[in-house]
Amino acid sequence: MEADGGGWTVIQRRGQFRNRVFNFYRNWTEYKNGFGNPAEEYWIGNEALNALTIRNMTLRIVLRNTTDDEVFIYYNLFRVGNEEAFYELEMGDLIGPLAIEIWKTLK
């Protein structure tokens, strides 16, 4: 995905694609290896996330509603551990223009 001046890797996609039901209630192995279709409902897989985040990465979250309004959230650090560490998630700070507003609503 090209946006905000760079290439981004889609790690998860959820939505109401043609209003079919897609179940994200999966077992360990399915989350480990990934599932779904990258153009529709999708999880890249924890092994892929671990490999992609060996170096520090930035996480860009896009929230989009049914009328295609979008909100972007960024974290300045994103890492996923290996299976032995149970794919532990490490997140940095929220950054960008919405970060302050989001923190206000969470308090």
PyMOL CGO cylinders between C-alpha atoms (Angstrom):
from pymol import cmd
from pymol.cgo import CYLINDER

trace = [
    CYLINDER, 0.00, 0.00, 0.00, 1.40, 3.41, -0.97, 0.3, 1, 1, 1, 1, 1, 1,
    CYLINDER, 1.40, 3.41, -0.97, 0.38, 6.24, 1.34, 0.3, 1, 1, 1, 1, 1, 1,
    CYLINDER, 0.38, 6.24, 1.34, 1.93, 9.05, 3.37, 0.3, 1, 1, 1, 1, 1, 1,
    CYLINDER, 1.93, 9.05, 3.37, 5.09, 9.04, 1.28, 0.3, 1, 1, 1, 1, 1, 1,
    CYLINDER, 5.09, 9.04, 1.28, 5.96, 5.40, 1.67, 0.3, 1, 1, 1, 1, 1, 1,
    CYLINDER, 5.96, 5.40, 1.67, 5.09, 1.80, 1.12, 0.3, 1, 1, 1, 1, 1, 1,
    CYLINDER, 5.09, 1.80, 1.12, 3.12, 0.11, 3.89, 0.3, 1, 1, 1, 1, 1, 1,
    CYLINDER, 3.12, 0.11, 3.89, 2.47, -3.58, 4.44, 0.3, 1, 1, 1, 1, 1, 1,
    CYLINDER, 2.47, -3.58, 4.44, -1.13, -4.52, 5.20, 0.3, 1, 1, 1, 1, 1, 1,
    CYLINDER, -1.13, -4.52, 5.20, -1.08, -6.82, 8.21, 0.3, 1, 1, 1, 1, 1, 1,
    CYLINDER, -1.08, -6.82, 8.21, -4.82, -6.99, 8.89, 0.3, 1, 1, 1, 1, 1, 1,
    CYLINDER, -4.82, -6.99, 8.89, -7.93, -6.08, 7.01, 0.3, 1, 1, 1, 1, 1, 1,
    CYLINDER, -7.93, -6.08, 7.01, -11.44, -6.38, 8.41, 0.3, 1, 1, 1, 1, 1, 1,
    CYLINDER, -11.44, -6.38, 8.41, -14.71, -5.17, 7.04, 0.3, 1, 1, 1, 1, 1, 1,
    CYLINDER, -14.71, -5.17, 7.04, -18.04, -6.03, 5.53, 0.3, 1, 1, 1, 1, 1, 1,
    CYLINDER, -18.04, -6.03, 5.53, -16.83, -7.09, 2.10, 0.3, 1, 1, 1, 1, 1, 1,
    CYLINDER, -16.83, -7.09, 2.10, -20.01, -8.02, 0.24, 0.3, 1, 1, 1, 1, 1, 1,
    CYLINDER, -20.01, -8.02, 0.24, -21.63, -8.43, 3.70, 0.3, 1, 1, 1, 1, 1, 1,
    CYLINDER, -21.63, -8.43, 3.70, -20.43, -11.98, 4.17, 0.3, 1, 1, 1, 1, 1, 1,
    CYLINDER, -20.43, -11.98, 4.17, -19.40, -13.17, 7.60, 0.3, 1, 1, 1, 1, 1, 1,
    CYLINDER, -19.40, -13.17, 7.60, -15.69, -13.86, 8.08, 0.3, 1, 1, 1, 1, 1, 1,
    CYLINDER, -15.69, -13.86, 8.08, -14.67, -15.35, 11.39, 0.3, 1, 1, 1, 1, 1, 1,
    CYLINDER, -14.67, -15.35, 11.39, -11.51, -14.09, 13.11, 0.3, 1, 1, 1, 1, 1, 1,
    CYLINDER, -11.51, -14.09, 13.11, -12.04, -16.62, 15.93, 0.3, 1, 1, 1, 1, 1, 1,
    CYLINDER, -12.04, -16.62, 15.93, -9.10, -18.84, 14.93, 0.3, 1, 1, 1, 1, 1, 1,
    CYLINDER, -9.10, -18.84, 14.93, -6.62, -21.16, 16.60, 0.3, 1, 1, 1, 1, 1, 1,
    CYLINDER, -6.62, -21.16, 16.60, -2.93, -20.57, 17.41, 0.3, 1, 1, 1, 1, 1, 1,
    CYLINDER, -2.93, -20.57, 17.41, -1.68, -22.18, 14.19, 0.3, 1, 1, 1, 1, 1, 1,
    CYLINDER, -1.68, -22.18, 14.19, -3.93, -20.09, 11.96, 0.3, 1, 1, 1, 1, 1, 1,
    CYLINDER, -3.93, -20.09, 11.96, -2.80, -16.85, 13.64, 0.3, 1, 1, 1, 1, 1, 1,
    CYLINDER, -2.80, -16.85, 13.64, 0.79, -18.08, 13.41, 0.3, 1, 1, 1, 1, 1, 1,
    CYLINDER, 0.79, -18.08, 13.41, 0.60, -18.72, 9.66, 0.3, 1, 1, 1, 1, 1, 1,
    CYLINDER, 0.60, -18.72, 9.66, -1.99, -16.16, 8.59, 0.3, 1, 1, 1, 1, 1, 1,
    CYLINDER, -1.99, -16.16, 8.59, -5.34, -16.54, 6.87, 0.3, 1, 1, 1, 1, 1, 1,
    CYLINDER, -5.34, -16.54, 6.87, -7.78, -14.86, 4.52, 0.3, 1, 1, 1, 1, 1, 1,
    CYLINDER, -7.78, -14.86, 4.52, -7.38, -12.85, 1.33, 0.3, 1, 1, 1, 1, 1, 1,
    CYLINDER, -7.38, -12.85, 1.33, -5.26, -9.65, 1.41, 0.3, 1, 1, 1, 1, 1, 1,
    CYLINDER, -5.26, -9.65, 1.41, -7.83, -7.87, -0.76, 0.3, 1, 1, 1, 1, 1, 1,
    CYLINDER, -7.83, -7.87, -0.76, -10.61, -8.71, 1.70, 0.3, 1, 1, 1, 1, 1, 1,
    CYLINDER, -10.61, -8.71, 1.70, -10.63, -10.13, 5.25, 0.3, 1, 1, 1, 1, 1, 1,
    CYLINDER, -10.63, -10.13, 5.25, -7.04, -10.92, 6.20, 0.3, 1, 1, 1, 1, 1, 1,
    CYLINDER, -7.04, -10.92, 6.20, -4.40, -11.59, 8.85, 0.3, 1, 1, 1, 1, 1, 1,
    CYLINDER, -4.40, -11.59, 8.85, -0.77, -11.69, 7.64, 0.3, 1, 1, 1, 1, 1, 1,
    CYLINDER, -0.77, -11.69, 7.64, 0.35, -14.13, 10.35, 0.3, 1, 1, 1, 1, 1, 1,
    CYLINDER, 0.35, -14.13, 10.35, 2.41, -13.78, 13.50, 0.3, 1, 1, 1, 1, 1, 1,
    CYLINDER, 2.41, -13.78, 13.50, 5.49, -15.41, 11.95, 0.3, 1, 1, 1, 1, 1, 1,
    CYLINDER, 5.49, -15.41, 11.95, 5.44, -12.83, 9.15, 0.3, 1, 1, 1, 1, 1, 1,
    CYLINDER, 5.44, -12.83, 9.15, 4.98, -10.02, 11.69, 0.3, 1, 1, 1, 1, 1, 1,
    CYLINDER, 4.98, -10.02, 11.69, 7.95, -11.26, 13.68, 0.3, 1, 1, 1, 1, 1, 1,
    CYLINDER, 7.95, -11.26, 13.68, 10.10, -11.36, 10.53, 0.3, 1, 1, 1, 1, 1, 1,
    CYLINDER, 10.10, -11.36, 10.53, 8.93, -7.92, 9.37, 0.3, 1, 1, 1, 1, 1, 1,
    CYLINDER, 8.93, -7.92, 9.37, 9.57, -6.28, 12.74, 0.3, 1, 1, 1, 1, 1, 1,
    CYLINDER, 9.57, -6.28, 12.74, 13.05, -7.61, 13.51, 0.3, 1, 1, 1, 1, 1, 1,
    CYLINDER, 13.05, -7.61, 13.51, 14.05, -3.97, 12.98, 0.3, 1, 1, 1, 1, 1, 1,
    CYLINDER, 14.05, -3.97, 12.98, 12.02, -1.22, 14.63, 0.3, 1, 1, 1, 1, 1, 1,
    CYLINDER, 12.02, -1.22, 14.63, 9.01, -0.34, 12.51, 0.3, 1, 1, 1, 1, 1, 1,
    CYLINDER, 9.01, -0.34, 12.51, 6.31, 2.31, 12.57, 0.3, 1, 1, 1, 1, 1, 1,
    CYLINDER, 6.31, 2.31, 12.57, 2.70, 1.13, 12.78, 0.3, 1, 1, 1, 1, 1, 1,
    CYLINDER, 2.70, 1.13, 12.78, 0.04, 2.99, 10.80, 0.3, 1, 1, 1, 1, 1, 1,
    CYLINDER, 0.04, 2.99, 10.80, -3.55, 2.12, 11.66, 0.3, 1, 1, 1, 1, 1, 1,
    CYLINDER, -3.55, 2.12, 11.66, -6.28, 3.15, 9.25, 0.3, 1, 1, 1, 1, 1, 1,
    CYLINDER, -6.28, 3.15, 9.25, -9.86, 3.19, 10.51, 0.3, 1, 1, 1, 1, 1, 1,
    CYLINDER, -9.86, 3.19, 10.51, -12.40, 3.56, 7.70, 0.3, 1, 1, 1, 1, 1, 1,
    CYLINDER, -12.40, 3.56, 7.70, -16.18, 3.67, 7.95, 0.3, 1, 1, 1, 1, 1, 1,
    CYLINDER, -16.18, 3.67, 7.95, -18.79, 2.60, 5.40, 0.3, 1, 1, 1, 1, 1, 1,
    CYLINDER, -18.79, 2.60, 5.40, -18.74, 6.03, 3.72, 0.3, 1, 1, 1, 1, 1, 1,
    CYLINDER, -18.74, 6.03, 3.72, -14.94, 5.81, 3.30, 0.3, 1, 1, 1, 1, 1, 1,
    CYLINDER, -14.94, 5.81, 3.30, -14.14, 8.47, 5.92, 0.3, 1, 1, 1, 1, 1, 1,
    CYLINDER, -14.14, 8.47, 5.92, -10.69, 7.66, 7.33, 0.3, 1, 1, 1, 1, 1, 1,
    CYLINDER, -10.69, 7.66, 7.33, -8.76, 8.28, 10.51, 0.3, 1, 1, 1, 1, 1, 1,
    CYLINDER, -8.76, 8.28, 10.51, -5.03, 7.49, 10.78, 0.3, 1, 1, 1, 1, 1, 1,
    CYLINDER, -5.03, 7.49, 10.78, -3.17, 6.58, 13.95, 0.3, 1, 1, 1, 1, 1, 1,
    CYLINDER, -3.17, 6.58, 13.95, 0.61, 6.06, 14.14, 0.3, 1, 1, 1, 1, 1, 1,
    CYLINDER, 0.61, 6.06, 14.14, 2.90, 4.41, 16.67, 0.3, 1, 1, 1, 1, 1, 1,
    CYLINDER, 2.90, 4.41, 16.67, 6.60, 5.26, 16.47, 0.3, 1, 1, 1, 1, 1, 1,
    CYLINDER, 6.60, 5.26, 16.47, 7.64, 1.72, 17.44, 0.3, 1, 1, 1, 1, 1, 1,
    CYLINDER, 7.64, 1.72, 17.44, 6.09, -1.62, 16.54, 0.3, 1, 1, 1, 1, 1, 1,
    CYLINDER, 6.09, -1.62, 16.54, 7.68, -5.01, 17.15, 0.3, 1, 1, 1, 1, 1, 1,
    CYLINDER, 7.68, -5.01, 17.15, 6.33, -8.55, 17.48, 0.3, 1, 1, 1, 1, 1, 1,
    CYLINDER, 6.33, -8.55, 17.48, 8.34, -11.22, 19.28, 0.3, 1, 1, 1, 1, 1, 1,
    CYLINDER, 8.34, -11.22, 19.28, 8.82, -14.80, 18.14, 0.3, 1, 1, 1, 1, 1, 1,
    CYLINDER, 8.82, -14.80, 18.14, 6.70, -17.83, 18.99, 0.3, 1, 1, 1, 1, 1, 1,
    CYLINDER, 6.70, -17.83, 18.99, 8.87, -18.70, 22.01, 0.3, 1, 1, 1, 1, 1, 1,
    CYLINDER, 8.87, -18.70, 22.01, 7.96, -15.23, 23.39, 0.3, 1, 1, 1, 1, 1, 1,
    CYLINDER, 7.96, -15.23, 23.39, 4.29, -15.88, 22.50, 0.3, 1, 1, 1, 1, 1, 1,
    CYLINDER, 4.29, -15.88, 22.50, 4.47, -13.16, 19.81, 0.3, 1, 1, 1, 1, 1, 1,
    CYLINDER, 4.47, -13.16, 19.81, 4.75, -10.47, 22.47, 0.3, 1, 1, 1, 1, 1, 1,
    CYLINDER, 4.75, -10.47, 22.47, 3.73, -7.06, 21.13, 0.3, 1, 1, 1, 1, 1, 1,
    CYLINDER, 3.73, -7.06, 21.13, 5.88, -3.99, 21.81, 0.3, 1, 1, 1, 1, 1, 1,
    CYLINDER, 5.88, -3.99, 21.81, 4.35, -0.62, 21.01, 0.3, 1, 1, 1, 1, 1, 1,
    CYLINDER, 4.35, -0.62, 21.01, 5.91, 2.82, 21.22, 0.3, 1, 1, 1, 1, 1, 1,
    CYLINDER, 5.91, 2.82, 21.22, 4.21, 6.18, 21.55, 0.3, 1, 1, 1, 1, 1, 1,
    CYLINDER, 4.21, 6.18, 21.55, 1.22, 7.44, 19.63, 0.3, 1, 1, 1, 1, 1, 1,
    CYLINDER, 1.22, 7.44, 19.63, 2.40, 10.10, 17.19, 0.3, 1, 1, 1, 1, 1, 1,
    CYLINDER, 2.40, 10.10, 17.19, 0.77, 12.46, 14.76, 0.3, 1, 1, 1, 1, 1, 1,
    CYLINDER, 0.77, 12.46, 14.76, -2.00, 15.04, 14.86, 0.3, 1, 1, 1, 1, 1, 1,
    CYLINDER, -2.00, 15.04, 14.86, -4.67, 12.75, 16.31, 0.3, 1, 1, 1, 1, 1, 1,
    CYLINDER, -4.67, 12.75, 16.31, -2.52, 11.42, 19.15, 0.3, 1, 1, 1, 1, 1, 1,
    CYLINDER, -2.52, 11.42, 19.15, -3.35, 14.25, 21.56, 0.3, 1, 1, 1, 1, 1, 1,
    CYLINDER, -3.35, 14.25, 21.56, -7.08, 14.05, 20.85, 0.3, 1, 1, 1, 1, 1, 1,
    CYLINDER, -7.08, 14.05, 20.85, -7.08, 10.27, 21.27, 0.3, 1, 1, 1, 1, 1, 1,
    CYLINDER, -7.08, 10.27, 21.27, -5.29, 10.50, 24.61, 0.3, 1, 1, 1, 1, 1, 1,
    CYLINDER, -5.29, 10.50, 24.61, -7.81, 13.09, 25.80, 0.3, 1, 1, 1, 1, 1, 1,
    CYLINDER, -7.81, 13.09, 25.80, -10.68, 10.70, 25.10, 0.3, 1, 1, 1, 1, 1, 1,
    CYLINDER, -10.68, 10.70, 25.10, -8.93, 7.79, 26.82, 0.3, 1, 1, 1, 1, 1, 1,
    CYLINDER, -8.93, 7.79, 26.82, -8.41, 9.68, 30.09, 0.3, 1, 1, 1, 1, 1, 1,
]
cmd.load_cgo(trace, "trace")
